Amino acid sequence: MPHPEGNPMGDDRTPITVVTGCLGAGKTTLINHVLRDPGDRRVAVVVNDVGEMNVDTELIQGETDDVIDLSNGCICCQLQDDLRSTLSRLDDREFDSLLIEASGVSEPIPLARTLLGMDDETPDPTEKYRLDTVVSVVDTVGFDNAFDAETGQLSDQAADGQRPLTDVLVETVEFCDLLLLNKCDAVSDESLDEVAALVRELQPNADMIRTTYSEVPADVILDTGRFDFDDARQSPGWKRALAGGDDGHDREGDHTHADHDHDDHGGHAHDAGESVADRIETVVYERERPFHPERLNAWLDDWDGNLARTKGICWIAGWDDNAMGLNQAGPSVRCGPLGEWSPDERETRLVLIGTDIDEAGVTAELDRCLVEDEEREPALAENGPFPRR
Ligand SMILES: Nc1nc2c(ncn2[C@@H]2O[C@H](COP(=O)(O)OP(=O)(O)OP(=O)(O)O)[C@@H](O)[C@H]2O)c(=O)[nH]1
């Protein structure tokens, strides 16, 4: 079935749907489900696996002959060239939609940039294709565990030997236009509501559908005309909070006041009848004074299980020429130089998203990490704690 409003602006290029999500989330299950009942579309599939053997290709091959295997690397980095040349080789007249299953460790933004021809490499995929939909399949069981300070299961598994899975998990949620909360059969209703509320805070824009065995009709993910790169880049909850967008934040230029979403969440009183969604909070922390590196590092080490996501820039003493990007997703915390800034730009701007955050407490903790008036600013120590990777 074609896109209900026809191709956007008469665009007759072949639509691409990218399926992202962590290892084991249900991406292959989704693709097989769609291939079993694609309507009147012919669908080709590109499957990426980081290992030498692409198991998913074998799992999908039973459903269609049109499976292209890209393995032994990730299409968002090592296999970008292979992806471009594969797409250009394919005869796009043979199919109506192309599904790309990203590996469980693929970062969605570089992959989207490749598909949108934004890296100016040849062959340019946009000659034949348009990126149509980015679906993020969320393993609700894994998500629940990943952000649980007690278990923190995902954090123990190195995704590619370097990046913790929580990073990838959060990125795929933040950069998409459709979310499938999958494995709904395997979590309690309460956990599911909690995951849904947290996912919504991380990603306020994308449509969200609860699924079991990734069961959605094909036309929900194929040729939808949903994708817009700029919208997707601006949609993460932390970006909107920092920009003072429509998230209920009061930002009156008061850089010494941590703020949060009182309107949406009804303040701090957590009585028994309060829903999980009410307990998810976003706090903005802004200061024009540098952090003491050792104290900030100790605070980062002592990850508060209630904080699911912290993102933003920090001014860290000793690193005065560099805006330091802080990126925390569950127990994974990275912080390193993002680029130079001029002296009058220096400030810390952080967004903290989590459940039952004690706003005053976390603000006071962060304030204690700042360099005091009477303290001499620490010089950049050679063996200092930053960058943290
Ligand atoms: N209980 C339950 N299991 C599911 C569901 N969806 C998928 N699974 C199972 O979860 C496992 C992983 O599913 P896949 O579809 O292979 O996951 P994937 O995202 O393709 O995994 P990778 O390719 O390793 O990244 C399989 O055993 C599926 O049968 C679901 O909704 N509920």
Ligand as a Chemical Component Dictionary entry (heavy atoms), coordinates in Angstrom:
data_LIG
# 
_chem_comp.id                   LIG 
_chem_comp.type                 NON-POLYMER 
_chem_comp.pdbx_formal_charge   0 
_chem_comp.three_letter_code    LIG 
# 
loop_
_chem_comp_atom.comp_id 
_chem_comp_atom.atom_id 
_chem_comp_atom.alt_atom_id 
_chem_comp_atom.type_symbol 
_chem_comp_atom.charge 
_chem_comp_atom.model_Cartn_x 
_chem_comp_atom.model_Cartn_y 
_chem_comp_atom.model_Cartn_z 
_chem_comp_atom.pdbx_ordinal 
LIG N1  N1  N 0 9.072  -12.342 25.330 1  
LIG C1  C1  C 0 9.324  -11.666 24.206 2  
LIG N2  N2  N 0 10.382 -12.004 23.471 3  
LIG C2  C2  C 0 10.599 -11.302 22.318 4  
LIG C3  C3  C 0 9.757  -10.257 21.910 5  
LIG N3  N3  N 0 10.223 -9.757  20.758 6  
LIG C4  C4  C 0 11.325 -10.470 20.444 7  
LIG N4  N4  N 0 11.547 -11.405 21.400 8  
LIG C5  C5  C 0 12.639 -12.385 21.459 9  
LIG O1  O1  O 0 13.826 -11.685 21.780 10 
LIG C6  C6  C 0 14.946 -12.292 21.135 11 
LIG C7  C7  C 0 15.693 -11.249 20.319 12 
LIG O2  O2  O 0 14.871 -10.819 19.276 13 
LIG P1  P1  P 0 15.466 -10.299 17.885 14 
LIG O3  O3  O 0 14.337 -9.889  17.008 15 
LIG O4  O4  O 0 16.441 -11.270 17.346 16 
LIG O5  O5  O 0 16.257 -9.036  18.401 17 
LIG P2  P2  P 0 17.247 -8.101  17.558 18 
LIG O6  O6  O 0 16.990 -6.704  18.001 19 
LIG O7  O7  O 0 17.158 -8.372  16.110 20 
LIG O8  O8  O 0 18.631 -8.597  18.129 21 
LIG P3  P3  P 0 20.130 -8.337  17.534 22 
LIG O9  O9  O 0 20.082 -8.644  16.086 23 
LIG O10 O10 O 0 20.980 -9.256  18.321 24 
LIG O11 O11 O 0 20.465 -6.929  17.804 25 
LIG C8  C8  C 0 14.366 -13.412 20.268 26 
LIG O12 O12 O 0 14.480 -14.612 20.994 27 
LIG C9  C9  C 0 12.912 -13.022 20.114 28 
LIG O13 O13 O 0 12.058 -14.123 19.909 29 
LIG C10 C10 C 0 8.622  -9.926  22.731 30 
LIG O14 O14 O 0 7.850  -9.020  22.483 31 
LIG N5  N5  N 0 8.466  -10.677 23.873 32 
# 
loop_
_chem_comp_bond.comp_id 
_chem_comp_bond.atom_id_1 
_chem_comp_bond.atom_id_2 
_chem_comp_bond.value_order 
_chem_comp_bond.pdbx_ordinal 
LIG N1  C1  SING 1  
LIG C1  N2  DOUB 2  
LIG C1  N5  SING 3  
LIG N2  C2  SING 4  
LIG C2  C3  DOUB 5  
LIG C2  N4  SING 6  
LIG C3  N3  SING 7  
LIG C3  C10 SING 8  
LIG N3  C4  DOUB 9  
LIG C4  N4  SING 10 
LIG N4  C5  SING 11 
LIG C5  O1  SING 12 
LIG C5  C9  SING 13 
LIG O1  C6  SING 14 
LIG C6  C7  SING 15 
LIG C6  C8  SING 16 
LIG C7  O2  SING 17 
LIG O2  P1  SING 18 
LIG P1  O3  DOUB 19 
LIG P1  O4  SING 20 
LIG P1  O5  SING 21 
LIG O5  P2  SING 22 
LIG P2  O6  DOUB 23 
LIG P2  O7  SING 24 
LIG P2  O8  SING 25 
LIG O8  P3  SING 26 
LIG P3  O9  DOUB 27 
LIG P3  O10 SING 28 
LIG P3  O11 SING 29 
LIG C8  O12 SING 30 
LIG C8  C9  SING 31 
LIG C9  O13 SING 32 
LIG C10 O14 DOUB 33 
LIG C10 N5  SING 34 
# 
